[in-house]
Amino acid sequence: MNDERSAPLLEGGAASLVDAPTPTRQMNSGIHRNIHQLSKDVYHVLDATTDHTADTQLAAGYAMHIGGELAKATVKRDTPRQKGKLWASDIGKRCLRQHWYNFNEPQYGAKLNGYTKFKFLYGNILEEAVLYFAEEAGHTVTHPQHMVEHTLNEDWTIRGRIDGVVDGHLIDVKSTSSFGYKRYKDGITHATDSFGYIWQLGYYTQFNTIDPVPKDGGFIWIDKQNGHIKYTPVALPNRDAIIIRATNIIQAVDKSEGDVVRGYCPEPYGKSGNEKLPIGCAYCNFKQRCWRDSNGGKGLRTFLYQQGPIDFTEVKREPKCLEITT
């Protein structure tokens, strides 16, 4: 649903803005498709030489859902997190200190600006588009935005919404840059999963109450720059591992900040002796607060390289590029 830079957005998934009912999505009858042929089938429907008649009722239903996303994007979202409820996306975040800030010092989190929210918005629109064309191509799409809720104990619950079930497989749609698509198109692993996508999908597959039970879980990747689409299955964590991870989060938020360790360590940048934030930290809304003791107590220093801004925790050799100051 979100590209790499937008991973932290809108925790809890794409829940409806005003709890409007999800449109009824008509299934093309008499056709049985294989999810592994999804991209080929979608491209066939879109091919200029294909004689295809669109299901206008189906299109209208998806258009209504896209309209909900447009309206939802304008809603103010600054309600503090309340202890007692975890989002499924929280399970994917391995840094316990990030969770601590979310629940205890949310005022220090960077606020989403307009262009970032707009980027997230078209990721959500692409999700709707790929599911619509999947149905037009004859694939079965069910349970869109289905809520998966689990009571962890008497004080805490976990909640989140799935993107849907396609041909019996529980899926999560992710739109990304061409760079990200190349990274994930042949499969995502724990080693390449910088944002906890696998853990979130694992929660959905292990704790959903869908009948019949989905066969397994996987990702539909969208290259939003070049239009490539690919489905990849993934090995997911088991139920016990997810419970342990959630329990660790709950225990961490009740500690003091100094007793909660960071989830990542700085990485060397080239041979300069400089150290930078790893990707899991670089996208965190609380990085300035968390690393305020870096660079001898001056905090993070950010330099604008050709590939984008890089946050340094220690600068021994001044980079020969613009320093971004606020």
Residue pairs with C-beta under 8 A, 6 or more apart in sequence:
1 13
1 14
1 123
1 124
1 127
1 163
1 172
1 173
1 174
1 175
2 9
2 120
2 123
2 174
2 175
3 119
3 123
3 174
3 175
3 176
3 177
3 180
3 224
4 176
4 177
4 180
4 194
4 195
4 279
4 283
5 116
5 119
5 283
6 116
6 119
6 120
6 123
7 194
7 195
7 283
8 283
8 284
8 285
9 112
9 116
9 117
9 120
10 77
10 120
11 87
11 89
11 90
12 87
12 88
12 89
12 159
12 160
12 161
13 87
13 88
13 89
13 145
13 160
13 161
13 162
13 163
14 69
14 124
14 127
14 145
14 161
14 163
15 145
15 161
16 22
16 68
16 72
16 145
17 68
17 69
17 71
17 72
17 75
18 68
18 71
20 64
20 68
22 65
22 144
22 145
23 60
23 61
23 62
23 64
23 65
24 61
25 58
25 61
25 62
25 135
25 141
25 144
26 55
26 57
26 58
26 61
26 135
27 135
27 140
27 141
28 55
28 135
28 136
28 137
28 138
31 138
32 138
33 41
33 137
33 138
33 139
33 140
33 167
34 167
35 139
35 166
35 167
35 168
35 169
35 171
35 218
35 231
36 231
38 134
38 137
38 139
38 166
38 220
38 229
38 230
38 231
39 228
39 229
39 230
39 231
41 134
41 137
41 138
41 139
42 130
42 133
42 134
42 137
42 229
43 229
44 50
44 137
45 52
45 133
45 136
45 137
46 133
52 136
54 136
55 135
55 136
58 132
58 135
58 136
59 132
62 128
62 129
62 131
62 132
65 128
65 144
66 125
66 128
69 121
69 124
69 125
69 128
70 121
73 117
73 118
73 120
73 121
77 112
78 111
80 106
81 102
81 103
81 106
83 103
83 155
83 156
83 253
84 155
84 156
84 157
85 156
85 157
85 158
85 159
86 152
86 156
86 157
86 158
86 159
86 246
86 249
86 250
87 158
87 159
87 160
88 148
88 158
88 159
88 160
88 161
88 200
88 203
88 204
89 160
89 196
89 200
90 99
90 102
90 158
90 246
90 249
91 158
91 196
91 199
91 200
91 202
91 203
91 242
91 245
91 246
91 249
92 195
92 196
92 197
92 198
92 199
92 200
93 99
93 195
93 196
93 263
94 196
94 263
94 280
95 262
95 263
95 264
95 280
95 281
95 284
96 248
96 249
96 252
96 260
96 261
96 263
97 252
97 257
97 260
97 261
97 262
97 263
97 286
97 290
98 263
98 284
98 286
98 290
99 249
99 252
99 253
100 252
100 253
100 255
100 257
100 260
101 108
101 109
101 286
101 289
101 290
102 109
102 253
102 286
103 253
104 253
104 257
105 257
105 286
105 289
108 286
108 288
108 289
109 285
109 286
109 289
110 285
110 286
110 287
110 288
112 120
122 175
122 224
123 175
123 224
126 173
126 175
126 222
126 224
127 163
127 173
127 175
127 222
130 173
130 220
130 222
130 229
131 141
131 144
131 163
131 164
131 166
131 173
134 141
134 166
135 141
139 166
139 167
140 165
140 166
140 167
140 168
141 164
141 165
141 166
142 164
142 165
143 162
143 164
143 165
143 210
144 163
144 164
145 161
145 162
145 163
145 164
146 161
146 162
146 164
146 165
146 208
146 210
147 159
147 160
147 161
148 159
148 160
148 161
148 162
148 203
148 204
148 207
148 208
148 209
149 157
149 158
149 159
149 207
150 157
150 158
150 159
150 203
150 207
151 157
152 158
152 243
152 246
152 247
152 250
156 246
156 250
158 203
158 207
158 246
160 200
160 203
160 204
162 170
162 171
162 172
162 204
162 208
163 171
163 172
163 173
163 220
164 170
164 171
165 171
165 210
165 214
166 220
166 231
168 212
168 214
168 215
169 214
169 215
169 216
169 217
169 218
169 231
169 233
170 201
170 204
170 205
170 208
170 210
170 214
170 216
170 217
170 218
171 217
171 218
171 219
171 220
171 231
172 197
172 200
172 201
172 204
172 217
172 218
172 219
172 220
173 219
173 220
173 222
174 184
174 197
174 219
174 220
174 221
174 222
175 221
175 222
175 224
176 184
176 221
176 222
176 223
176 224
177 223
177 224
177 225
178 223
178 225
178 226
181 221
181 222
181 223
181 226
181 228
181 230
183 192
184 192
184 219
184 221
184 232
185 221
185 223
185 228
185 230
185 232
186 232
187 232
187 233
187 234
188 197
188 198
188 219
188 232
188 234
189 198
189 235
190 198
194 279
194 280
194 283
195 280
195 283
197 219
198 234
198 236
198 237
199 237
199 242
199 245
201 217
201 218
201 219
201 234
201 236
202 217
202 236
202 237
202 238
202 241
202 242
203 242
204 217
205 214
205 216
205 217
205 236
206 236
206 237
206 238
206 239
206 242
207 239
207 242
208 214
216 233
216 236
217 233
217 234
217 236
218 231
218 232
218 233
218 234
219 231
219 232
219 234
220 229
220 230
220 231
221 228
221 229
221 230
221 231
221 232
222 228
222 229
223 229
237 245
252 260
262 281
262 290
263 280
263 281
264 277
264 278
264 280
264 281
265 278
266 275
266 276
266 277
266 278
266 294
266 313
266 314
267 275
267 276
267 277
267 278
268 274
268 275
268 276
269 275
269 276
269 310
269 312
272 316
272 317
272 319
273 314
273 316
273 317
274 312
274 314
274 315
274 316
274 317
274 319
275 312
275 313
275 314
276 282
276 310
276 311
276 312
276 313
277 287
277 291
277 300
277 310
277 311
277 312
277 313
281 287
281 290
281 291
281 311
282 310
282 311
284 290
287 300
287 311
288 299
288 300
291 299
291 300
291 311
291 313
292 299
293 299
294 300
294 312
294 313
294 314
295 301
295 312
295 313
295 314
295 315
300 311
300 312
300 313
301 311
301 312
301 315
301 323
302 309
302 310
302 311
302 312
302 323
302 324
303 309
303 310
303 312
303 319
303 321
303 322
303 323
303 324
304 321
304 322
304 323
304 324
305 319
305 321
309 324
312 319
